Amino acid sequence: MATPDMAAGPTASSLVKYDVPVLVSTNKGGSASIPGMTETQDMLNSILPPREWTKDGELWVQHVSATPATRVDVISLQESLDHALQQRQARETGICPIREELYAQCLDELIRQITVNCLERGLLLKRVRDELRDTAASYQSLYESSVAYGMRKALVAEQRRGTLRQLIAKLSAHKAALETEAAGLESRLSSLEEDEKAKREAASASHEDEVRRLREQNAALKAQLEELLAPPSK
């Protein structure tokens, strides 16, 4: 088994406790043997898969630790969690991928510690963990789907709003043209009414003059007739 300084492992730190890396194959055709795994280690590998990476053509594997945890390890885990949350500037409330990742690592480490002491309890916690992850993934998928649906509806509404704005502008222009035409017709009607009124007044005056002339003529003719019909004076 190689010591930690024999190979550079994954750069990302983790709250899960791992054993030292193990060289499992080389580019020279040789391979390093892996000691026989205990039932606990095998179960831990199924719950928390080992980390693998390649360096200089050599494949390295790092398994989770099968060492039982003490009370000091739990306290250290809590302190490491708080330090990681602060160092990576995780948000205290709301959705935060960093906080979610760190708490997931903390849960995995707790599952590891419990599995070392009781395989059955570890398997049950793994089942609970996987169910929680599936539920969270479902909610995330539902959220993304609802966001996409909302965006589509917003785009459709925006397009419809633009169409309605164009229609409103067109109708407003048509309304203004009709109002202008109506104003012109009202002005023309007023002018025609004034002309008709003037014509009626002129016709009425002419009629009255004609009636007065005819009355005067009738009176003159009547006077002449009476004069003609009157008996001569003796």
Backbone hydrogen bonds, N-H to C=O, Kabsch-Sander energy under -0.5 kcal/mol:
donor,donor_aa,acceptor,acceptor_aa,energy
6,M,3,T,-2.0
7,A,4,P,-0.9
9,G,7,A,-0.7
19,D,63,H,-3.3
22,V,61,V,-3.2
24,V,22,V,-0.6
24,V,59,L,-2.7
25,S,59,L,-1.1
26,T,30,G,-1.7
29,G,26,T,-0.9
42,D,38,T,-2.6
43,M,39,E,-2.3
44,L,40,T,-2.6
45,N,41,Q,-2.3
46,S,42,D,-1.4
47,I,43,M,-1.9
48,L,44,L,-3.9
51,R,62,Q,-2.4
53,W,60,W,-1.9
55,K,58,E,-2.4
58,E,55,K,-1.5
59,L,25,S,-1.6
60,W,53,W,-3.0
60,W,58,E,-0.6
61,V,22,V,-2.8
62,Q,51,R,-2.7
65,S,17,K,-2.5
74,V,70,T,-1.7
75,I,71,R,-2.2
76,S,72,V,-2.7
77,L,73,D,-2.2
78,Q,74,V,-2.1
79,E,75,I,-2.3
80,S,76,S,-2.6
81,L,77,L,-2.4
82,D,78,Q,-2.4
83,H,79,E,-2.5
84,A,80,S,-2.6
85,L,81,L,-2.5
86,Q,82,D,-2.0
87,Q,83,H,-3.0
88,R,84,A,-2.5
89,Q,86,Q,-0.8
90,A,85,L,-2.5
100,E,96,C,-2.4
101,E,97,P,-2.4
102,L,98,I,-2.4
103,Y,99,R,-2.3
104,A,100,E,-1.9
105,Q,101,E,-2.1
106,C,102,L,-2.3
107,L,103,Y,-2.4
108,D,104,A,-2.3
109,E,105,Q,-2.3
110,L,106,C,-2.2
111,I,107,L,-2.6
112,R,108,D,-2.4
113,Q,109,E,-2.5
114,I,110,L,-2.4
115,T,111,I,-2.8
116,V,112,R,-1.9
117,N,113,Q,-1.0
118,C,114,I,-2.8
122,G,118,C,-2.0
123,L,119,L,-2.5
124,L,120,E,-2.1
125,L,121,R,-2.3
126,K,122,G,-2.4
127,R,123,L,-2.1
128,V,124,L,-2.2
129,R,125,L,-3.0
130,D,126,K,-2.8
131,E,127,R,-2.1
132,L,128,V,-2.4
133,R,129,R,-2.4
134,D,130,D,-2.6
135,T,131,E,-2.6
136,A,132,L,-2.7
137,A,133,R,-2.6
138,S,134,D,-2.3
139,Y,135,T,-2.6
140,Q,136,A,-2.5
141,S,137,A,-2.6
142,L,138,S,-2.7
143,Y,139,Y,-2.7
144,E,140,Q,-2.9
145,S,141,S,-2.4
146,S,142,L,-2.5
147,V,143,Y,-2.7
148,A,144,E,-2.6
149,Y,145,S,-2.5
150,G,146,S,-2.7
151,M,147,V,-2.5
152,R,148,A,-2.4
153,K,149,Y,-2.5
154,A,150,G,-2.4
155,L,151,M,-2.6
156,V,152,R,-2.6
157,A,153,K,-2.7
158,E,154,A,-2.5
159,Q,155,L,-2.7
160,R,156,V,-2.7
161,R,157,A,-2.7
162,G,158,E,-2.3
163,T,159,Q,-2.3
164,L,160,R,-2.7
165,R,161,R,-2.3
166,Q,162,G,-2.2
167,L,163,T,-2.3
168,I,164,L,-2.9
169,A,165,R,-2.6
170,K,166,Q,-2.4
171,L,167,L,-2.9
172,S,168,I,-2.7
173,A,169,A,-2.3
174,H,170,K,-2.3
175,K,171,L,-2.8
176,A,172,S,-2.6
177,A,173,A,-2.3
178,L,174,H,-2.4
179,E,175,K,-2.7
180,T,176,A,-2.4
181,E,177,A,-2.6
182,A,178,L,-3.0
183,A,179,E,-2.6
184,G,180,T,-2.2
185,L,181,E,-2.5
186,E,182,A,-2.7
187,S,183,A,-2.3
188,R,184,G,-2.5
189,L,185,L,-2.9
190,S,186,E,-2.6
191,S,187,S,-2.3
192,L,188,R,-2.7
193,E,189,L,-2.7
194,E,190,S,-2.3
195,D,191,S,-2.5
196,E,192,L,-3.0
197,K,193,E,-2.5
198,A,194,E,-2.5
199,K,195,D,-2.6
200,R,196,E,-2.7
201,E,197,K,-2.7
202,A,198,A,-2.7
203,A,199,K,-2.8
204,S,200,R,-2.8
205,A,201,E,-2.6
206,S,202,A,-2.6
207,H,203,A,-2.5
208,E,204,S,-2.5
209,D,205,A,-2.4
210,E,206,S,-2.5
211,V,207,H,-2.6
212,R,208,E,-2.7
213,R,209,D,-2.7
214,L,210,E,-2.6
215,R,211,V,-2.5
216,E,212,R,-2.6
217,Q,213,R,-2.9
218,N,214,L,-2.8
219,A,215,R,-2.7
220,A,216,E,-2.5
221,L,217,Q,-2.6
222,K,218,N,-2.4
223,A,219,A,-2.2
224,Q,220,A,-2.4
225,L,221,L,-2.7
226,E,222,K,-2.5
227,E,223,A,-2.3
228,L,224,Q,-2.5
229,L,225,L,-2.6
230,A,226,E,-1.3
